[in-house]
Amino acid sequence: MERIYRILEKLRPEIDFRNTHNYVSNMYLSSLYIVELITELENEFNISIDIMDVVPERFETVEGIADLVKKNGGEW
């Protein structure tokens, strides 16, 4: 999950993603940031995220993002 935190912190350095949840609900990740995050995740983990998996609920927590990466073939 450290790799995901680094990506999140790169996108929004002003947000403490390690000590918060509800990233979308709290508007820490807007649709624009989610698109950027998906690109970073695909590059970092050498995966292609299925568009059907791109729903806001998957981006509320780092655990949800990690599950999305795993579901799409990402390896730690």
N, CA, C and O atoms as a Tinker XYZ file with bonds, in Angstrom:
   304  protein
     1  N      0.819000   -1.197000    0.000000    73     2
     2  CA     0.000000    0.000000    0.000000    64     1     3
     3  C      0.865000    1.264000    0.000000    63     2     4     5
     4  O      0.402000    2.353000   -0.339000    81     3
     5  N      2.106000    1.093000    0.382000    73     3     6
     6  CA     3.015000    2.239000    0.405000    64     5     7
     7  C      3.128000    2.888000   -0.972000    63     6     8     9
     8  O      3.180000    4.113000   -1.085000    81     7
     9  N      3.164000    2.076000   -2.001000    73     7    10
    10  CA     3.259000    2.611000   -3.365000    64     9    11
    11  C      2.021000    3.437000   -3.719000    63    10    12    13
    12  O      2.123000    4.460000   -4.395000    81    11
    13  N      0.871000    2.992000   -3.264000    73    11    14
    14  CA    -0.369000    3.732000   -3.532000    64    13    15
    15  C     -0.357000    5.041000   -2.758000    63    14    16    17
    16  O     -0.730000    6.082000   -3.299000    81    15
    17  N      0.065000    5.002000   -1.502000    73    15    18
    18  CA     0.158000    6.245000   -0.727000    64    17    19
    19  C      1.082000    7.247000   -1.407000    63    18    20    21
    20  O      0.771000    8.437000   -1.458000    81    19
    21  N      2.203000    6.785000   -1.924000    73    19    22
    22  CA     3.135000    7.695000   -2.600000    64    21    23
    23  C      2.484000    8.358000   -3.817000    63    22    24    25
    24  O      2.693000    9.543000   -4.073000    81    23
    25  N      1.699000    7.587000   -4.556000    73    23    26
    26  CA     1.003000    8.153000   -5.720000    64    25    27
    27  C     -0.015000    9.193000   -5.258000    63    26    28    29
    28  O     -0.084000   10.287000   -5.819000    81    27
    29  N     -0.800000    8.857000   -4.246000    73    27    30
    30  CA    -1.800000    9.794000   -3.736000    64    29    31
    31  C     -1.143000   11.075000   -3.236000    63    30    32    33
    32  O     -1.629000   12.174000   -3.503000    81    31
    33  N     -0.044000   10.928000   -2.515000    73    31    34
    34  CA     0.651000   12.094000   -1.959000    64    33    35
    35  C      1.275000   12.947000   -3.060000    63    34    36    37
    36  O      1.408000   14.162000   -2.910000    81    35
    37  N      1.651000   12.318000   -4.150000    73    35    38
    38  CA     2.184000   13.055000   -5.295000    64    37    39
    39  C      1.071000   13.881000   -5.950000    63    38    40    41
    40  O      1.284000   15.029000   -6.339000    81    39
    41  N     -0.114000   13.280000   -6.067000    73    39    42
    42  CA    -1.238000   13.968000   -6.695000    64    41    43
    43  C     -1.763000   15.115000   -5.835000    63    42    44    45
    44  O     -2.062000   16.196000   -6.343000    81    43
    45  N     -1.871000   14.871000   -4.527000    73    43    46
    46  CA    -2.444000   15.859000   -3.608000    64    45    47
    47  C     -1.590000   15.943000   -2.346000    63    46    48    49
    48  O     -1.991000   15.427000   -1.303000    81    47
    49  N     -0.423000   16.581000   -2.415000    73    47    50
    50  CA     0.482000   16.612000   -1.259000    64    49    51
    51  C     -0.097000   17.305000   -0.028000    63    50    52    53
    52  O      0.391000   17.100000    1.083000    81    51
    53  N     -1.112000   18.107000   -0.212000    73    51    54
    54  CA    -1.714000   18.817000    0.921000    64    53    55
    55  C     -2.672000   17.949000    1.738000    63    54    56    57
    56  O     -3.123000   18.370000    2.803000    81    55
    57  N     -2.987000   16.754000    1.261000    73    55    58
    58  CA    -3.925000   15.852000    1.948000    64    57    59
    59  C     -3.147000   14.751000    2.669000    63    58    60    61
    60  O     -2.210000   14.176000    2.114000    81    59
    61  N     -3.543000   14.464000    3.906000    73    59    62
    62  CA    -2.946000   13.373000    4.681000    64    61    63
    63  C     -3.779000   12.108000    4.450000    63    62    64    65
    64  O     -4.655000   11.775000    5.249000    81    63
    65  N     -3.494000   11.417000    3.356000    73    63    66
    66  CA    -4.268000   10.237000    2.985000    64    65    67
    67  C     -4.097000    9.093000    3.979000    63    66    68    69
    68  O     -4.961000    8.220000    4.070000    81    67
    69  N     -3.006000    9.088000    4.714000    73    67    70
    70  CA    -2.746000    8.002000    5.663000    64    69    71
    71  C     -3.660000    8.067000    6.886000    63    70    72    73
    72  O     -3.878000    7.052000    7.548000    81    71
    73  N     -4.182000    9.218000    7.182000    73    71    74
    74  CA    -4.987000    9.395000    8.387000    64    73    75
    75  C     -6.404000    9.858000    8.091000    63    74    76    77
    76  O     -7.053000   10.482000    8.931000    81    75
    77  N     -6.872000    9.552000    6.904000    73    75    78
    78  CA    -8.237000    9.919000    6.549000    64    77    79
    79  C     -8.834000    8.850000    5.638000    63    78    80    81
    80  O     -8.117000    8.005000    5.100000    81    79
    81  N    -10.122000    8.896000    5.476000    73    79    82
    82  CA   -10.847000    7.990000    4.589000    64    81    83
    83  C    -11.859000    8.818000    3.812000    63    82    84    85
    84  O    -11.865000   10.047000    3.889000    81    83
    85  N    -12.691000    8.149000    3.084000    73    83    86
    86  CA   -13.743000    8.821000    2.311000    64    85    87
    87  C    -13.164000    9.851000    1.356000    63    86    88    89
    88  O    -13.610000   10.997000    1.308000    81    87
    89  N    -12.167000    9.426000    0.601000    73    87    90
    90  CA   -11.445000   10.331000   -0.290000    64    89    91
    91  C    -12.362000   11.039000   -1.281000    63    90    92    93
    92  O    -12.198000   12.233000   -1.533000    81    91
    93  N    -13.326000   10.312000   -1.842000    73    91    94
    94  CA   -14.232000   10.913000   -2.822000    64    93    95
    95  C    -15.304000   11.737000   -2.113000    63    94    96    97
    96  O    -15.580000   12.871000   -2.503000    81    95
    97  N    -15.900000   11.169000   -1.081000    73    95    98
    98  CA   -16.956000   11.867000   -0.344000    64    97    99
    99  C    -16.472000   13.185000    0.242000    63    98   100   101
   100  O    -17.215000   14.166000    0.283000    81    99
   101  N    -15.227000   13.203000    0.695000    73    99   102
   102  CA   -14.649000   14.423000    1.267000    64   101   103
   103  C    -14.035000   15.325000    0.202000    63   102   104   105
   104  O    -13.441000   16.357000    0.515000    81   103
   105  N    -14.188000   14.920000   -1.068000    73   103   106
   106  CA   -13.727000   15.693000   -2.213000    64   105   107
   107  C    -12.199000   15.836000   -2.278000    63   106   108   109
   108  O    -11.683000   16.803000   -2.839000    81   107
   109  N    -11.489000   14.869000   -1.702000    73   107   110
   110  CA   -10.029000   14.847000   -1.836000    64   109   111
   111  C     -9.649000   14.334000   -3.222000    63   110   112   113
   112  O     -8.620000   14.714000   -3.779000    81   111
   113  N    -10.500000   13.464000   -3.766000    73   111   114
   114  CA   -10.287000   12.937000   -5.113000    64   113   115
   115  C    -11.508000   13.262000   -5.970000    63   114   116   117
   116  O    -12.553000   12.622000   -5.849000    81   115
   117  N    -11.365000   14.246000   -6.818000    73   115   118
   118  CA   -12.411000   14.577000   -7.783000    64   117   119
   119  C    -12.252000   13.652000   -8.990000    63   118   120   121
   120  O    -11.324000   12.845000   -9.042000    81   119
   121  N    -13.147000   13.771000   -9.945000    73   119   122
   122  CA   -13.055000   12.915000  -11.129000    64   121   123
   123  C    -11.737000   13.146000  -11.874000    63   122   124   125
   124  O    -11.159000   12.200000  -12.409000    81   123
   125  N    -11.266000   14.370000  -11.912000    73   123   126
   126  CA    -9.994000   14.655000  -12.567000    64   125   127
   127  C     -8.840000   13.946000  -11.861000    63   126   128   129
   128  O     -7.979000   13.359000  -12.516000    81   127
   129  N     -8.819000   14.000000  -10.537000    73   127   130
   130  CA    -7.770000   13.313000   -9.785000    64   129   131
   131  C     -7.872000   11.798000   -9.939000    63   130   132   133
   132  O     -6.854000   11.106000   -9.965000    81   131
   133  N     -9.087000   11.286000  -10.040000    73   131   134
   134  CA    -9.257000    9.844000  -10.221000    64   133   135
   135  C     -8.676000    9.412000  -11.559000    63   134   136   137
   136  O     -8.033000    8.366000  -11.644000    81   135
   137  N     -8.891000   10.199000  -12.599000    73   135   138
   138  CA    -8.310000    9.879000  -13.905000    64   137   139
   139  C     -6.782000    9.883000  -13.812000    63   138   140   141
   140  O     -6.125000    8.983000  -14.336000    81   139
   141  N     -6.223000   10.884000  -13.152000    73   139   142
   142  CA    -4.768000   10.937000  -12.973000    64   141   143
   143  C     -4.275000    9.760000  -12.143000    63   142   144   145
   144  O     -3.239000    9.167000  -12.445000    81   143
   145  N     -5.026000    9.424000  -11.091000    73   143   146
   146  CA    -4.658000    8.305000  -10.232000    64   145   147
   147  C     -4.654000    6.997000  -11.015000    63   146   148   149
   148  O     -3.735000    6.192000  -10.869000    81   147
   149  N     -5.660000    6.782000  -11.834000    73   147   150
   150  CA    -5.734000    5.563000  -12.645000    64   149   151
   151  C     -4.505000    5.459000  -13.549000    63   150   152   153
   152  O     -3.901000    4.392000  -13.657000    81   151
   153  N     -4.141000    6.546000  -14.186000    73   151   154
   154  CA    -2.963000    6.550000  -15.054000    64   153   155
   155  C     -1.711000    6.189000  -14.262000    63   154   156   157
   156  O     -0.904000    5.375000  -14.711000    81   155
   157  N     -1.549000    6.786000  -13.099000    73   155   158
   158  CA    -0.384000    6.503000  -12.253000    64   157   159
   159  C     -0.379000    5.049000  -11.786000    63   158   160   161
   160  O      0.669000    4.403000  -11.776000    81   159
   161  N     -1.539000    4.538000  -11.400000    73   159   162
   162  CA    -1.629000    3.140000  -10.953000    64   161   163
   163  C     -1.281000    2.186000  -12.087000    63   162   164   165
   164  O     -0.549000    1.217000  -11.888000    81   163
   165  N     -1.805000    2.462000  -13.274000    73   163   166
   166  CA    -1.520000    1.596000  -14.420000    64   165   167
   167  C     -0.021000    1.584000  -14.727000    63   166   168   169
   168  O      0.544000    0.535000  -15.034000    81   167
   169  N      0.609000    2.731000  -14.645000    73   167   170
   170  CA     2.046000    2.809000  -14.902000    64   169   171
   171  C      2.854000    2.136000  -13.794000    63   170   172   173
   172  O      3.783000    1.380000  -14.074000    81   171
   173  N      2.507000    2.405000  -12.559000    73   171   174
   174  CA     3.255000    1.870000  -11.412000    64   173   175
   175  C      3.168000    0.354000  -11.325000    63   174   176   177
   176  O      4.163000   -0.312000  -11.038000    81   175
   177  N      1.980000   -0.195000  -11.571000    73   175   178
   178  CA     1.750000   -1.627000  -11.396000    64   177   179
   179  C      1.701000   -2.397000  -12.719000    63   178   180   181
   180  O      1.458000   -3.604000  -12.734000    81   179
   181  N      1.932000   -1.693000  -13.820000    73   179   182
   182  CA     1.933000   -2.323000  -15.141000    64   181   183
   183  C      0.637000   -3.105000  -15.392000    63   182   184   185
   184  O      0.653000   -4.282000  -15.750000    81   183
   185  N     -0.475000   -2.407000  -15.192000    73   183   186
   186  CA    -1.795000   -3.008000  -15.364000    64   185   187
   187  C     -2.645000   -2.121000  -16.260000    63   186   188   189
   188  O     -2.257000   -1.003000  -16.601000    81   187
   189  N     -3.794000   -2.627000  -16.631000    73   187   190
   190  CA    -4.806000   -1.857000  -17.330000    64   189   191
   191  C     -6.097000   -2.002000  -16.526000    63   190   192   193
   192  O     -6.643000   -3.100000  -16.412000    81   191
   193  N     -6.571000   -0.915000  -15.984000    73   191   194
   194  CA    -7.773000   -0.957000  -15.145000    64   193   195
   195  C     -9.005000   -0.951000  -16.029000    63   194   196   197
   196  O     -9.172000   -0.078000  -16.880000    81   195
   197  N     -9.862000   -1.934000  -15.816000    73   195   198
   198  CA   -11.107000   -2.078000  -16.563000    64   197   199
   199  C    -12.024000   -0.896000  -16.255000    63   198   200   201
   200  O    -12.251000   -0.570000  -15.090000    81   199
   201  N    -12.544000   -0.262000  -17.288000    73   199   202
   202  CA   -13.419000    0.895000  -17.127000    64   201   203
   203  C    -14.638000    0.575000  -16.266000    63   202   204   205
   204  O    -15.176000    1.460000  -15.601000    81   203
   205  N    -15.071000   -0.670000  -16.274000    73   203   206
   206  CA   -16.225000   -1.074000  -15.459000    64   205   207
   207  C    -15.897000   -1.021000  -13.963000    63   206   208   209
   208  O    -16.804000   -0.977000  -13.131000    81   207
   209  N    -14.624000   -1.026000  -13.625000    73   207   210
   210  CA   -14.195000   -0.954000  -12.231000    64   209   211
   211  C    -14.046000    0.476000  -11.735000    63   210   212   213
   212  O    -13.785000    0.701000  -10.553000    81   211
   213  N    -14.208000    1.435000  -12.623000    73   211   214
   214  CA   -14.007000    2.833000  -12.248000    64   213   215
   215  C    -15.324000    3.411000  -11.735000    63   214   216   217
   216  O    -16.089000    4.034000  -12.472000    81   215
   217  N    -15.554000    3.182000  -10.453000    73   215   218
   218  CA   -16.710000    3.731000   -9.753000    64   217   219
   219  C    -16.203000    4.417000   -8.488000    63   218   220   221
   220  O    -15.236000    3.950000   -7.885000    81   219
   221  N    -16.828000    5.501000   -8.079000    73   219   222
   222  CA   -16.318000    6.279000   -6.944000    64   221   223
   223  C    -16.074000    5.469000   -5.676000    63   222   224   225
   224  O    -15.130000    5.746000   -4.935000    81   223
   225  N    -16.909000    4.478000   -5.422000    73   223   226
   226  CA   -16.774000    3.695000   -4.195000    64   225   227
   227  C    -15.415000    3.023000   -4.077000    63   226   228   229
   228  O    -14.924000    2.817000   -2.967000    81   227
   229  N    -14.811000    2.685000   -5.182000    73   227   230
   230  CA   -13.503000    2.010000   -5.163000    64   229   231
   231  C    -12.366000    2.950000   -4.767000    63   230   232   233
   232  O    -11.261000    2.493000   -4.475000    81   231
   233  N    -12.625000    4.246000   -4.755000    73   231   234
   234  CA   -11.581000    5.233000   -4.495000    64   233   235
   235  C    -11.762000    5.952000   -3.162000    63   234   236   237
   236  O    -11.146000    6.992000   -2.929000    81   235
   237  N    -12.600000    5.407000   -2.290000    73   235   238
   238  CA   -12.854000    6.040000   -0.990000    64   237   239
   239  C    -11.726000    5.822000    0.012000    63   238   240   241
   240  O    -11.499000    6.658000    0.887000    81   239
   241  N    -11.020000    4.700000   -0.114000    73   239   242
   242  CA    -9.957000    4.370000    0.839000    64   241   243
   243  C     -8.765000    3.774000    0.100000    63   242   244   245
   244  O     -8.884000    3.338000   -1.045000    81   243
   245  N     -7.629000    3.762000    0.763000    73   243   246
   246  CA    -6.449000    3.144000    0.156000    64   245   247
   247  C     -6.666000    1.644000   -0.002000    63   246   248   249
   248  O     -6.140000    1.039000   -0.936000    81   247
   249  N     -7.427000    1.043000    0.894000    73   247   250
   250  CA    -7.728000   -0.389000    0.783000    64   249   251
   251  C     -8.571000   -0.672000   -0.458000    63   250   252   253
   252  O     -8.348000   -1.662000   -1.155000    81   251
   253  N     -9.530000    0.191000   -0.725000    73   251   254
   254  CA   -10.345000    0.036000   -1.928000    64   253   255
   255  C     -9.522000    0.180000   -3.198000    63   254   256   257
   256  O     -9.722000   -0.553000   -4.166000    81   255
   257  N     -8.597000    1.128000   -3.186000    73   255   258
   258  CA    -7.715000    1.319000   -4.339000    64   257   259
   259  C     -6.809000    0.106000   -4.499000    63   258   260   261
   260  O     -6.578000   -0.348000   -5.620000    81   259
   261  N     -6.296000   -0.420000   -3.399000    73   259   262
   262  CA    -5.436000   -1.612000   -3.450000    64   261   263
   263  C     -6.214000   -2.802000   -4.003000    63   262   264   265
   264  O     -5.677000   -3.572000   -4.799000    81   263
   265  N     -7.464000   -2.963000   -3.594000    73   263   266
   266  CA    -8.298000   -4.049000   -4.125000    64   265   267
   267  C     -8.491000   -3.893000   -5.633000    63   266   268   269
   268  O     -8.476000   -4.878000   -6.371000    81   267
   269  N     -8.671000   -2.663000   -6.084000    73   267   270
   270  CA    -8.822000   -2.396000   -7.506000    64   269   271
   271  C     -7.556000   -2.788000   -8.267000    63   270   272   273
   272  O     -7.632000   -3.391000   -9.338000    81   271
   273  N     -6.407000   -2.448000   -7.719000    73   271   274
   274  CA    -5.133000   -2.802000   -8.344000    64   273   275
   275  C     -4.996000   -4.321000   -8.419000    63   274   276   277
   276  O     -4.633000   -4.863000   -9.463000    81   275
   277  N     -5.284000   -4.998000   -7.324000    73   275   278
   278  CA    -5.182000   -6.460000   -7.291000    64   277   279
   279  C     -6.149000   -7.108000   -8.278000    63   278   280   281
   280  O     -5.786000   -8.043000   -8.992000    81   279
   281  N     -7.377000   -6.606000   -8.313000    73   279   282
   282  CA    -8.404000   -7.157000   -9.197000    64   281   283
   283  C     -7.982000   -7.074000  -10.667000    63   282   284   285
   284  O     -8.364000   -7.914000  -11.482000    81   283
   285  N     -7.200000   -6.066000  -10.986000    73   283   286
   286  CA    -6.782000   -5.842000  -12.358000    64   285   287
   287  C     -5.373000   -6.360000  -12.643000    63   286   288   289
   288  O     -4.751000   -5.980000  -13.635000    81   287
   289  N     -4.879000   -7.230000  -11.763000    73   287   290
   290  CA    -3.625000   -7.925000  -12.033000    64   289   291
   291  C     -2.375000   -7.340000  -11.415000    63   290   292   293
   292  O     -1.267000   -7.804000  -11.688000    81   291
   293  N     -2.542000   -6.320000  -10.583000    73   291   294
   294  CA    -1.375000   -5.713000   -9.953000    64   293   295
   295  C     -0.763000   -6.616000   -8.894000    63   294   296   297
   296  O     -1.474000   -7.270000   -8.132000    81   295
   297  N      0.540000   -6.643000   -8.855000    73   295   298
   298  CA     1.253000   -7.443000   -7.870000    64   297   299
   299  C      2.055000   -6.549000   -6.961000    63   298   300   301
   300  O      2.553000   -5.503000   -7.377000    81   299
   301  N      2.176000   -6.962000   -5.729000    73   299   302
   302  CA     2.936000   -6.176000   -4.749000    64   301   303
   303  C      4.334000   -6.658000   -4.794000    63   302   304
   304  O      5.184000   -6.156000   -4.059000    81   303
